[in-house]
């Protein structure tokens, strides 16, 4: 069985960024979304990794410490919707949807 963790996929592809779909941080965001309700400890680890990675668009960490703390506090309080909204906001800052993606075939506008 192969290791399909985000770190393993990033290692295999050598952190090459042919496009933003090959981005290790996007893999981490996907995993965090999937684990929000089932594994808060793993979400905390993922957020820790995202605080160490840099977002060149905002000149800040991908997830800043204040947002990380707010997401974890929301999870601890059982406010999954709040945690999800905070995580999505950081995702949007890191990987904004451009017009080409918005107009892609198969989308309502495309």
Beta strands, then each sheet from edge to edge (+ up, - down):
strand 1: 54-55
strand 2: 60-61
sheet 1: 1+ 2-
end
